[in-house]
Every structure is written in C-alpha cells, then in structure tokens.
Amino acid sequence: MTNDDTWGRDPQVRYMRTVFAAIERAQKEFLRALGISPVDPRLRRFREIALAFFERSWVAAMRRGMDADESSAGALYIFCLARALSMKGVEIPPASLPGDAELKGLVDEVLK
C-alpha cells in the first residue's frame, strides 16, 4: 500500500487547507481576546451559526471580486462568529475585531 496523497497536490485543496488554517488561527486569537475557552460547549452552536453566515458572506465576497486570500477569510469568519456570539448577548469589544471595514460592511449587508 502506498501513502500517496493526491489530494494534497491538488492546488484547490491546498488553497482551502491554507484558508481553513487561517480561520482556525484567527478564531483561536479572537476567543483568547474574549476570554472564552476554545472547548466551551456553547461554542458548538455559535460555530454552526458562524459557518452559515461565513458561507453566505464568502459567496458574496467572491461575486464582488473581493480579495480571497487566507487572511481575508479569517477576518470574514471572525466578523461572522462575532455576529453569532453577539446575537446571544456576548459582549464583543470593537478592539477584538479585525480592522477591515470593507469586510465588516459586507457581513453587515449580507446578514441584515
């Protein structure tokens, strides 16, 4: 049996892996800034909501020709996770959010 990772050589798979890694890093830092444990059981539902928000926002960003790099994906996800958390009363300090006004505006518009 060979251990040939054909998926790992696919450029689209490699790109998505870098996007997911950026999202994970951004989420870890965001939760740390909020003082929320990454294993808090309440996060499962928040993450599900954030993922749905992210998928809608990511599609809108792609349609508009916005930058699709991994840092943009991480920032976009954080705005979506922040929205999910704030919907349930979690206070989100503005300083904990990414400084990308264009992405914030996109999320606000898509999720209105």
N, C-alpha and C positions, 0 to 999 in steps of 0.2 A: 504494500500500500504506500502510495506517495503522499506527501503532505504539500501538494501544490495548490496554493491559494490563488486561484484565477480571479476571484472576486477582488482580492487585494491589488491586482494590477489594473483593474478597470478604473479609468480616470473619474468617472462619475461616482463610483463607490468611494474612491479615495477622497474626493471632494466632500462628500456627505460625511465621511468619518471626521474630517477636519471641522466641519460645521458642528457636528454633534459634540466634539471635544471642546470647541469654543463655547457652546451653550452650557456644557457642564461646568467649565471654569467660571463663567460669568455667574451662573446660578450659585455656585459654592461661595463666591465672594459676596454676592448680594445677600444670601442668607446669613452669612457671618456678620455683615454690616447691620442686619436687622436683629441679630441675636437669636436667630431661630436655628435649632438643631436640624441638620440635614436628615435626621432619622425621625423627626417629629411625625407621628402618624397622621396628623391633619394635612400634611403636605401632599399626600397622595391625591386627594380631591382637588387641591389647588393646582397641582401639576397637570391633572387631566384637563381642567378648565383652561389653564395657560396654554397647553398644547393646541387645543381647539382654536383659541384666539391667535396663536402663533401661525397656525396653518392658514387661516384666513388672511392675516396680515402679510405673511410671506408671499402668498399669491398676488396680493395687491401690489406689493413692492416690486415683484418681478414684472408685472404688467406695466408698471410705470417706468421700468428700466432703471430702477434704483440699484445701488451697489449691492452685490450679492456675495460679498466676502464673509469670512467666518466672524470677524468682529462685528459686522452689521447684524448677522444672525444672532449673535449672543446678546447684543443690545436690544434687538427687537423682542427676543424671548423675555428679557428682563422686564421690559415695559408690559408685556402680556402677563407675566407672573405677578407683577406689582398690581395690575388691574384685578386679577383674580383674588389676591390677598386683600386688597382694599375693599372689594365687594363684600367681604365678610368681616369688615371692621378692623383689619390690621392697619396700623398707622405706618405709612411709608414716608420716611424723611426724604425730601427732594434731593438731598446730597447723596443718597444711596442709589439714585437712578443715573443711567448713562446721560451724558451731556448732548445727545444727538436730538435736536429739536425737530428735525425732519422726520425721523423715525417715530418720535413721540406723537407728532401730528398725524402721521399715517395711522398709528394704532388708535388714536382718539377718533379719527374719521371712520375707520373700519368698524369699530366697536360701539359706535353711537347708537 
